Amino acid sequence: MSAPRTADDLYRLVARQIEDFQPEILYVTDPILFDSRFLRTLSWQPRFIVGWRAASIPQGIDWTSFDLMLSSDEGCRHRALELGARAALPFRAGFPKFLADAVADQPKQWDVVFSGQGSVEHLERLRALIAVARASDQGRNFSFGCFLANANPAMLPEELRAHLQPEVWGMDMLRTLRSGRIVLNAHIDLVTHRAQNMRLFEATGAGSLLLTEESEALGALFEPGVEVATYRDHADLLQKIRHYLDHPDEREAVARRGQERCLRDHGMATYAREFDRLIREGLSRRGTISGVRAPSVTIVNSFENFGGAAQAANRLHRALRADGVDSRMLVRDRSSDDASVVQAAAADPAAREGFVARFRDRLGPSGALRLRPERGYFSLDVAERGASLLAALNDPAKTPSDLINLHWVADFLDWELFFQAGNTTRPVVWTLHDMRPFTGGCHYAFECDGFASACGRCPNINGDDGRAADPADPTHRMVERQRALLDRWGGHLHLVTPSHWLAGEAARSRVLAGRPVSVIPNSVDIQTFRALPKAEARSRLGLPPDGRLLVFVAHDLMEPRKGYAHVRQALPALSGGPSTRLLTVGKGRPPADSPIPHMHLNGTDSAETLNLAYAAADLLVLPTLQDNLPNTVLEAFASGTPVAGYAVGGVPEHVLPDRTGALVPTGDAAALGGLLRRLIEAPEHLARLGVEARRHAEREFAPTVQARRYRELFTDILAIRGNQGASCSAP
């Protein structure tokens, strides 16, 4: 075919090539130009589609056709999953030895050289280049060649324009890098870890000294100060340039060791083997090698990301997709443009009328609920969007799946509609995040065990003790109706709980007793939540560097169940001890009467900020009065921070004495205060607890661990029912 002249010509040319060659594996290195909208137009569909991206991603990109997206940038990998890729894994491109040989005869011409782009996505890079240009012009006696591409010279200061050279590519670029005694590197602004661009390998592979930004991640590739040079800021950058120009023997030794390391550990052959491994594992997950297709699942949750249960469900969704499971998420309220997340339609007028009628029926003769806010959230077993949820599940275009995985579905799932007799085609796995699926309305029952019989005279509504059932009580009516619906439904229902405590409560409930249950803890992204030096974390948050720091985290700080009042009662015990501060993180602000210095961060939406808060602290205080297994425990552990709190719910299953933290009896604020005092007086012990907490998170809460456990459960359920491979239209 003739060379393309327009974008349409290019698309036709590439489509023709793919359709003629008919590859089983398609590797797309420009998934922006050739995203899923292009791939769906092909008459030939490869068995496995891989993409690569390590730069900005425009709005409106669709990657739902990609089985695997590779990237050296963690942010791109997260974004890939949001855009619909089934998996996203780290990968870097290698450097071939033949390129090093090809430029070995290039003489040195520049003291400092840079070759790369200078767009609006490289502002920090441009600032560094300007600093070097100014230093070169101020009698520092070194030459500077700046081979800048995609930059508008008119927008650059005169100091930098004076050093601009024509842009270079391919072998010309490698010869340019070889021509520099020092090669400067500065990453694109969007990346989170400054140790991932190609210049790391091109400069060292060509045999020049690389001078790049300091980064924790760099040590996994090259040894700073031995194989490459690093700088902290512009002042340090200029000092390092002067040092290595004044010490040529040291400079050449570092360059030589850097080239040896690059060709040995980052050569093309090494990365080709890694690429081969990733493709083979991806094919295996997709079932194209073993012949057994991975199960597909629809995860149902009221919210996409709002609240702890939504975050837990979303983390599972991402983990399953990364493991090769075709997971879709169906929500009532969507908060992103993730192509794998489907929002149920708003209720139509007829459905709304039916909802109102059933809602009134739930209330019974009293016609009202007299709730006690201190006992937490309460919800009925009817929802205005219940019909919309069912319609989305019955639409193969939206949720084509073998199995339905319910999560926190309050005010979204209508029991009467969902558990209709005859809706038994697809098995249902219900992951419980609290007690609501087996109570008469309360999400946590506290001291009441009415759910074990039939509820009634609910203390959450009218203050009674709940021991004697009242047929007119809404909670009694709900429990009896829910049990009858499940009995008539006849479908397969399997329970999952993140803690053994919640599994035990469900097993003794009237509604769910006798149902099979598996215990699978939730997951946390152990790459995003990671142990950081406390001094660094505190500095980045603007916190004082000295003294002890306690952190209290909750989505809603003033929710009574989370126990901030107990923190307040425990803190006086710290008087007279080591200097200690309290950091609170969450919605709302606690009263400003803390007996120790108190700082506050509003909201828990930013994972990076949360990680910094946990890592900055010596201890997470967890005085929750009833809980399953809070995300805060998982996040603190992954950040290398131990936990001290009440021995309630599923917390004692992971907060282990003298290993990952310490606990006291629930509600004993005085004992909690004494525990906090003992722990902050033993900093070395706290540090050891933090190390073991991180190890525990890696063993129990890693996304790969959770995905494997759920995948095995889904596969077993489908195999038992004989439904493997059958995508059906009804729940």
Sequence and secondary structure as in RCSB ss.txt:
>XXXX:A:sequence
MSAPRTADDLYRLVARQIEDFQPEILYVTDPILFDSRFLRTLSWQPRFIVGWRAASIPQGIDWTSFDLMLSSDEG
CRHRALELGARAALPFRAGFPKFLADAVADQPKQWDVVFSGQGSVEHLERLRALIAVARASDQGRNFSFGCFLAN
ANPAMLPEELRAHLQPEVWGMDMLRTLRSGRIVLNAHIDLVTHRAQNMRLFEATGAGSLLLTEESEALGALFEPG
VEVATYRDHADLLQKIRHYLDHPDEREAVARRGQERCLRDHGMATYAREFDRLIREGLSRRGTISGVRAPSVTIV
NSFENFGGAAQAANRLHRALRADGVDSRMLVRDRSSDDASVVQAAAADPAAREGFVARFRDRLGPSGALRLRPER
GYFSLDVAERGASLLAALNDPAKTPSDLINLHWVADFLDWELFFQAGNTTRPVVWTLHDMRPFTGGCHYAFECDG
FASACGRCPNINGDDGRAADPADPTHRMVERQRALLDRWGGHLHLVTPSHWLAGEAARSRVLAGRPVSVIPNSVD
IQTFRALPKAEARSRLGLPPDGRLLVFVAHDLMEPRKGYAHVRQALPALSGGPSTRLLTVGKGRPPADSPIPHMH
LNGTDSAETLNLAYAAADLLVLPTLQDNLPNTVLEAFASGTPVAGYAVGGVPEHVLPDRTGALVPTGDAAALGGL
LRRLIEAPEHLARLGVEARRHAEREFAPTVQARRYRELFTDILAIRGNQGASCSAP
>XXXX:A:secstr
     SHHHHHHHHHHHHHHH  SEEEES TTTT HHHHTT SS  SEEEEE  S   TT   TT SEEEES HH
HHHHHHHTT S EEE    B HHHHHHTTT    EEEEEEEE SGGGHHHHHHHHHHHHHHHTT    EEEEEES
  GGGS HHHHTTEE    HHHHHHHHHTEEEEE    TT SSSS STHHHHHHHHT EEEEE  GGGGGTS BT
TTBEEESSHHHHHHHHHHHHH HHHHHHHHHHHHHHHHHHSBHHHHHHHHHHHHHHHHHHHTTTTS    EEEEE
EEESSSSHHHHHHHHHHHHHHHTT EEEEEEEE  S  TTEEE     HHHHHHHHHHHHHHHGGG      GGG
  B  S  TTHHHHHHHHT TTT   SEEEE   TTT  HHHHT TT  SS EEEE SSSGGGSSSBS  TT  G
GGTT  S TTTT   S S  TTSHHHHHHHHHHHHHHHH   EEEEESSHHHHHHHHTSTTTTT  EEE      
TTTS    HHHHHHHHT  SSSEEEEEEEEETT GGG HHHHHHHGGGGTTSS EEEEEEEES   S  SS EEE
EE S  HHHHHHHHHH SEEEE  SS S  HHHHHHHHTT  EEEE  TTGGGTS BTTTEEEE TT HHHHHHH
HHHHHT HHHHHHHHHHHHHHHHHHT HHHHHHHHHHHHHHHHHHHT TT   S  
